[in-house]
């Protein structure tokens, strides 16, 4: 799978922070096909734009993390 050079990939921790959800939620969305997982075994990366689009569509279904 090739990645477009305009894609901004972030690790799980930053994806969770940007979305206001837990890292487990990011992994769950990826396993359910809501979010594409890039990277290698042990180093998951997620497209920040795809994540923000998912949140804008309101289809995440996740609960926000307590501050």
Backbone atoms as SQL, in Angstrom:
CREATE TABLE atoms (id INTEGER PRIMARY KEY, chain TEXT, resi INTEGER, resn TEXT, atom TEXT, x REAL, y REAL, z REAL);
INSERT INTO atoms VALUES
  (1, 'A', 1, 'UNK', 'N', 0.849, -1.164, 0.000),
  (2, 'A', 1, 'UNK', 'CA', 0.000, 0.000, 0.000),
  (3, 'A', 1, 'UNK', 'C', 0.899, 1.232, 0.000),
  (4, 'A', 2, 'UNK', 'N', 0.764, 2.097, -0.980),
  (5, 'A', 2, 'UNK', 'CA', 1.574, 3.315, -1.018),
  (6, 'A', 2, 'UNK', 'C', 0.813, 4.455, -0.350),
  (7, 'A', 3, 'UNK', 'N', 1.576, 5.387, 0.172),
  (8, 'A', 3, 'UNK', 'CA', 0.995, 6.524, 0.873),
  (9, 'A', 3, 'UNK', 'C', 1.254, 7.779, 0.059),
  (10, 'A', 4, 'UNK', 'N', 0.212, 8.573, -0.185),
  (11, 'A', 4, 'UNK', 'CA', 0.329, 9.844, -0.889),
  (12, 'A', 4, 'UNK', 'C', 1.279, 10.747, -0.110),
  (13, 'A', 5, 'UNK', 'N', 2.134, 11.472, -0.821),
  (14, 'A', 5, 'UNK', 'CA', 3.107, 12.332, -0.134),
  (15, 'A', 5, 'UNK', 'C', 2.448, 13.481, 0.626),
  (16, 'A', 6, 'UNK', 'N', 1.178, 13.787, 0.344),
  (17, 'A', 6, 'UNK', 'CA', 0.473, 14.856, 1.049),
  (18, 'A', 6, 'UNK', 'C', -0.200, 14.375, 2.334),
  (19, 'A', 7, 'UNK', 'N', -0.135, 13.081, 2.587),
  (20, 'A', 7, 'UNK', 'CA', -0.757, 12.517, 3.777),
  (21, 'A', 7, 'UNK', 'C', 0.105, 12.842, 4.988),
  (22, 'A', 8, 'UNK', 'N', -0.540, 13.316, 6.060),
  (23, 'A', 8, 'UNK', 'CA', 0.173, 13.606, 7.311),
  (24, 'A', 8, 'UNK', 'C', -0.088, 12.460, 8.271),
  (25, 'A', 9, 'UNK', 'N', 0.911, 11.622, 8.466),
  (26, 'A', 9, 'UNK', 'CA', 0.764, 10.467, 9.335),
  (27, 'A', 9, 'UNK', 'C', 1.228, 10.799, 10.744),
  (28, 'A', 10, 'UNK', 'N', 0.428, 10.380, 11.712),
  (29, 'A', 10, 'UNK', 'CA', 0.757, 10.624, 13.116),
  (30, 'A', 10, 'UNK', 'C', 0.635, 9.306, 13.878),
  (31, 'A', 11, 'UNK', 'N', 1.409, 9.154, 14.960),
  (32, 'A', 11, 'UNK', 'CA', 1.302, 7.934, 15.772),
  (33, 'A', 11, 'UNK', 'C', -0.013, 7.899, 16.548),
  (34, 'A', 12, 'UNK', 'N', -0.311, 6.749, 17.094),
  (35, 'A', 12, 'UNK', 'CA', -1.571, 6.534, 17.812),
  (36, 'A', 12, 'UNK', 'C', -1.807, 7.574, 18.897),
  (37, 'A', 13, 'UNK', 'N', -0.786, 7.873, 19.675),
  (38, 'A', 13, 'UNK', 'CA', -0.935, 8.821, 20.783),
  (39, 'A', 13, 'UNK', 'C', -1.382, 10.196, 20.290),
  (40, 'A', 14, 'UNK', 'N', -0.777, 10.685, 19.217),
  (41, 'A', 14, 'UNK', 'CA', -1.156, 12.002, 18.696),
  (42, 'A', 14, 'UNK', 'C', -2.522, 11.970, 18.020),
  (43, 'A', 15, 'UNK', 'N', -2.846, 10.854, 17.362),
  (44, 'A', 15, 'UNK', 'CA', -4.171, 10.721, 16.755),
  (45, 'A', 15, 'UNK', 'C', -5.251, 10.778, 17.834),
  (46, 'A', 16, 'UNK', 'N', -5.009, 10.089, 18.942),
  (47, 'A', 16, 'UNK', 'CA', -5.968, 10.097, 20.049),
  (48, 'A', 16, 'UNK', 'C', -6.107, 11.491, 20.641),
  (49, 'A', 17, 'UNK', 'N', -4.997, 12.167, 20.813),
  (50, 'A', 17, 'UNK', 'CA', -5.019, 13.525, 21.353),
  (51, 'A', 17, 'UNK', 'C', -5.801, 14.462, 20.433),
  (52, 'A', 18, 'UNK', 'N', -5.563, 14.366, 19.133),
  (53, 'A', 18, 'UNK', 'CA', -6.250, 15.221, 18.162),
  (54, 'A', 18, 'UNK', 'C', -7.755, 14.957, 18.144),
  (55, 'A', 19, 'UNK', 'N', -8.136, 13.694, 18.342),
  (56, 'A', 19, 'UNK', 'CA', -9.548, 13.324, 18.289),
  (57, 'A', 19, 'UNK', 'C', -10.249, 13.470, 19.634),
  (58, 'A', 20, 'UNK', 'N', -9.479, 13.605, 20.699),
  (59, 'A', 20, 'UNK', 'CA', -10.077, 13.696, 22.022),
  (60, 'A', 20, 'UNK', 'C', -10.623, 12.372, 22.520),
  (61, 'A', 21, 'UNK', 'N', -9.990, 11.285, 22.092),
  (62, 'A', 21, 'UNK', 'CA', -10.405, 9.943, 22.503),
  (63, 'A', 21, 'UNK', 'C', -9.181, 9.180, 22.997),
  (64, 'A', 22, 'UNK', 'N', -9.389, 7.980, 23.493),
  (65, 'A', 22, 'UNK', 'CA', -8.276, 7.170, 23.970),
  (66, 'A', 22, 'UNK', 'C', -7.547, 6.502, 22.803),
  (67, 'A', 23, 'UNK', 'N', -6.326, 6.055, 23.069),
  (68, 'A', 23, 'UNK', 'CA', -5.563, 5.320, 22.062),
  (69, 'A', 23, 'UNK', 'C', -6.288, 4.032, 21.688),
  (70, 'A', 24, 'UNK', 'N', -6.949, 3.409, 22.655),
  (71, 'A', 24, 'UNK', 'CA', -7.706, 2.183, 22.383),
  (72, 'A', 24, 'UNK', 'C', -8.824, 2.447, 21.375),
  (73, 'A', 25, 'UNK', 'N', -9.440, 3.617, 21.462),
  (74, 'A', 25, 'UNK', 'CA', -10.503, 3.972, 20.520),
  (75, 'A', 25, 'UNK', 'C', -9.947, 4.118, 19.110),
  (76, 'A', 26, 'UNK', 'N', -8.791, 4.740, 18.974),
  (77, 'A', 26, 'UNK', 'CA', -8.161, 4.872, 17.653),
  (78, 'A', 26, 'UNK', 'C', -7.905, 3.484, 17.071),
  (79, 'A', 27, 'UNK', 'N', -7.351, 2.586, 17.877),
  (80, 'A', 27, 'UNK', 'CA', -7.081, 1.217, 17.410),
  (81, 'A', 27, 'UNK', 'C', -8.377, 0.497, 17.046),
  (82, 'A', 28, 'UNK', 'N', -9.434, 0.735, 17.812),
  (83, 'A', 28, 'UNK', 'CA', -10.728, 0.107, 17.541),
  (84, 'A', 28, 'UNK', 'C', -11.300, 0.606, 16.216),
  (85, 'A', 29, 'UNK', 'N', -11.224, 1.918, 15.983),
  (86, 'A', 29, 'UNK', 'CA', -11.711, 2.458, 14.714),
  (87, 'A', 29, 'UNK', 'C', -10.955, 1.850, 13.543),
  (88, 'A', 30, 'UNK', 'N', -9.656, 1.665, 13.701),
  (89, 'A', 30, 'UNK', 'CA', -8.856, 1.066, 12.631),
  (90, 'A', 30, 'UNK', 'C', -9.269, -0.388, 12.404),
  (91, 'A', 31, 'UNK', 'N', -9.475, -1.138, 13.472),
  (92, 'A', 31, 'UNK', 'CA', -9.850, -2.550, 13.324),
  (93, 'A', 31, 'UNK', 'C', -11.242, -2.705, 12.719),
  (94, 'A', 32, 'UNK', 'N', -12.088, -1.696, 12.902),
  (95, 'A', 32, 'UNK', 'CA', -13.444, -1.727, 12.339),
  (96, 'A', 32, 'UNK', 'C', -13.517, -1.121, 10.943),
  (97, 'A', 33, 'UNK', 'N', -12.375, -0.669, 10.429),
  (98, 'A', 33, 'UNK', 'CA', -12.338, -0.130, 9.074),
  (99, 'A', 33, 'UNK', 'C', -12.757, 1.321, 8.957),
  (100, 'A', 34, 'UNK', 'N', -12.936, 2.009, 10.074),
  (101, 'A', 34, 'UNK', 'CA', -13.317, 3.423, 10.031),
  (102, 'A', 34, 'UNK', 'C', -12.117, 4.322, 9.765),
  (103, 'A', 35, 'UNK', 'N', -10.925, 3.817, 10.043),
  (104, 'A', 35, 'UNK', 'CA', -9.697, 4.593, 9.943),
  (105, 'A', 35, 'UNK', 'C', -8.609, 3.685, 9.382),
  (106, 'A', 36, 'UNK', 'N', -7.851, 4.183, 8.415),
  (107, 'A', 36, 'UNK', 'CA', -6.787, 3.391, 7.806),
  (108, 'A', 36, 'UNK', 'C', -5.543, 3.403, 8.680),
  (109, 'A', 37, 'UNK', 'N', -4.984, 2.217, 8.919),
  (110, 'A', 37, 'UNK', 'CA', -3.757, 2.090, 9.701),
  (111, 'A', 37, 'UNK', 'C', -2.587, 1.950, 8.732),
  (112, 'A', 38, 'UNK', 'N', -1.591, 2.798, 8.905),
  (113, 'A', 38, 'UNK', 'CA', -0.355, 2.728, 8.139),
  (114, 'A', 38, 'UNK', 'C', 0.758, 2.345, 9.111),
  (115, 'A', 39, 'UNK', 'N', 1.967, 2.232, 8.621),
  (116, 'A', 39, 'UNK', 'CA', 3.098, 1.953, 9.496),
  (117, 'A', 39, 'UNK', 'C', 3.481, 0.490, 9.467),
  (118, 'A', 40, 'UNK', 'N', 4.263, 0.103, 10.464),
  (119, 'A', 40, 'UNK', 'CA', 4.770, -1.256, 10.545),
  (120, 'A', 40, 'UNK', 'C', 4.245, -1.913, 11.813),
  (121, 'A', 41, 'UNK', 'N', 4.542, -3.190, 11.952),
  (122, 'A', 41, 'UNK', 'CA', 4.168, -3.887, 13.168),
  (123, 'A', 41, 'UNK', 'C', 4.812, -3.188, 14.358),
  (124, 'A', 42, 'UNK', 'N', 4.017, -2.847, 15.328),
  (125, 'A', 42, 'UNK', 'CA', 4.534, -2.165, 16.508),
  (126, 'A', 42, 'UNK', 'C', 4.627, -0.658, 16.380),
  (127, 'A', 43, 'UNK', 'N', 4.342, -0.121, 15.203),
  (128, 'A', 43, 'UNK', 'CA', 4.384, 1.335, 15.002),
  (129, 'A', 43, 'UNK', 'C', 3.251, 1.747, 14.076),
  (130, 'A', 44, 'UNK', 'N', 2.080, 1.876, 14.647),
  (131, 'A', 44, 'UNK', 'CA', 0.907, 2.274, 13.876),
  (132, 'A', 44, 'UNK', 'C', 0.940, 3.774, 13.621),
  (133, 'A', 45, 'UNK', 'N', 0.544, 4.144, 12.422),
  (134, 'A', 45, 'UNK', 'CA', 0.437, 5.548, 12.036),
  (135, 'A', 45, 'UNK', 'C', -0.929, 5.755, 11.399),
  (136, 'A', 46, 'UNK', 'N', -1.481, 6.943, 11.587),
  (137, 'A', 46, 'UNK', 'CA', -2.805, 7.254, 11.063),
  (138, 'A', 46, 'UNK', 'C', -2.773, 8.582, 10.331),
  (139, 'A', 47, 'UNK', 'N', -3.581, 8.677, 9.278),
  (140, 'A', 47, 'UNK', 'CA', -3.681, 9.890, 8.473),
  (141, 'A', 47, 'UNK', 'C', -4.512, 10.917, 9.249),
  (142, 'A', 48, 'UNK', 'N', -3.889, 12.018, 9.611),
  (143, 'A', 48, 'UNK', 'CA', -4.557, 13.046, 10.407),
  (144, 'A', 48, 'UNK', 'C', -5.766, 13.626, 9.675),
  (145, 'A', 49, 'UNK', 'N', -5.658, 13.849, 8.379),
  (146, 'A', 49, 'UNK', 'CA', -6.776, 14.392, 7.608),
  (147, 'A', 49, 'UNK', 'C', -7.946, 13.414, 7.591),
  (148, 'A', 50, 'UNK', 'N', -7.653, 12.128, 7.410),
  (149, 'A', 50, 'UNK', 'CA', -8.706, 11.109, 7.425),
  (150, 'A', 50, 'UNK', 'C', -9.390, 11.071, 8.795),
  (151, 'A', 51, 'UNK', 'N', -8.616, 11.190, 9.844),
  (152, 'A', 51, 'UNK', 'CA', -9.158, 11.202, 11.199),
  (153, 'A', 51, 'UNK', 'C', -10.080, 12.400, 11.410),
  (154, 'A', 52, 'UNK', 'N', -9.641, 13.575, 10.994),
  (155, 'A', 52, 'UNK', 'CA', -10.456, 14.778, 11.159),
  (156, 'A', 52, 'UNK', 'C', -11.729, 14.702, 10.323),
  (157, 'A', 53, 'UNK', 'N', -11.647, 14.115, 9.130),
  (158, 'A', 53, 'UNK', 'CA', -12.838, 13.919, 8.301),
  (159, 'A', 53, 'UNK', 'C', -13.826, 12.977, 8.989),
  (160, 'A', 54, 'UNK', 'N', -13.313, 11.914, 9.598),
  (161, 'A', 54, 'UNK', 'CA', -14.161, 10.971, 10.318),
  (162, 'A', 54, 'UNK', 'C', -14.901, 11.672, 11.452),
  (163, 'A', 55, 'UNK', 'N', -14.190, 12.496, 12.176),
  (164, 'A', 55, 'UNK', 'CA', -14.808, 13.231, 13.281),
  (165, 'A', 55, 'UNK', 'C', -15.847, 14.229, 12.774),
  (166, 'A', 56, 'UNK', 'N', -15.557, 14.888, 11.659),
  (167, 'A', 56, 'UNK', 'CA', -16.485, 15.867, 11.092),
  (168, 'A', 56, 'UNK', 'C', -17.778, 15.203, 10.629),
  (169, 'A', 57, 'UNK', 'N', -17.669, 13.957, 10.166),
  (170, 'A', 57, 'UNK', 'CA', -18.847, 13.218, 9.725),
  (171, 'A', 57, 'UNK', 'C', -19.683, 12.744, 10.903),
  (172, 'A', 58, 'UNK', 'N', -19.106, 12.781, 12.087),
  (173, 'A', 58, 'UNK', 'CA', -19.832, 12.357, 13.275),
  (174, 'A', 58, 'UNK', 'C', -20.059, 10.869, 13.354),
  (175, 'A', 59, 'UNK', 'N', -19.218, 10.084, 12.672),
  (176, 'A', 59, 'UNK', 'CA', -19.410, 8.640, 12.638),
  (177, 'A', 59, 'UNK', 'C', -18.459, 7.894, 13.551),
  (178, 'A', 60, 'UNK', 'N', -17.761, 8.605, 14.403),
  (179, 'A', 60, 'UNK', 'CA', -16.769, 7.944, 15.245),
  (180, 'A', 60, 'UNK', 'C', -17.414, 7.036, 16.281),
  (181, 'A', 61, 'UNK', 'N', -18.468, 7.496, 16.909),
  (182, 'A', 61, 'UNK', 'CA', -19.137, 6.682, 17.904),
  (183, 'A', 61, 'UNK', 'C', -18.360, 6.518, 19.186),
  (184, 'A', 62, 'UNK', 'N', -17.259, 7.238, 19.327),
  (185, 'A', 62, 'UNK', 'CA', -16.438, 7.116, 20.531),
  (186, 'A', 62, 'UNK', 'C', -16.836, 8.117, 21.586),
  (187, 'A', 63, 'UNK', 'N', -16.396, 7.848, 22.807),
  (188, 'A', 63, 'UNK', 'CA', -16.626, 8.775, 23.904),
  (189, 'A', 63, 'UNK', 'C', -15.369, 9.586, 24.126),
  (190, 'A', 64, 'UNK', 'N', -15.498, 10.864, 24.408),
  (191, 'A', 64, 'UNK', 'CA', -14.311, 11.684, 24.671),
  (192, 'A', 64, 'UNK', 'C', -13.587, 11.222, 25.930),
  (193, 'A', 65, 'UNK', 'N', -12.301, 11.429, 25.938),
  (194, 'A', 65, 'UNK', 'CA', -11.482, 11.111, 27.102),
  (195, 'A', 65, 'UNK', 'C', -11.633, 12.230, 28.115),
  (196, 'A', 66, 'UNK', 'N', -11.683, 11.879, 29.386),
  (197, 'A', 66, 'UNK', 'CA', -11.730, 12.904, 30.429),
  (198, 'A', 66, 'UNK', 'C', -10.444, 13.701, 30.407),
  (199, 'A', 67, 'UNK', 'N', -10.543, 15.032, 30.558),
  (200, 'A', 67, 'UNK', 'CA', -9.328, 15.867, 30.525),
  (201, 'A', 67, 'UNK', 'C', -8.413, 15.606, 31.696);
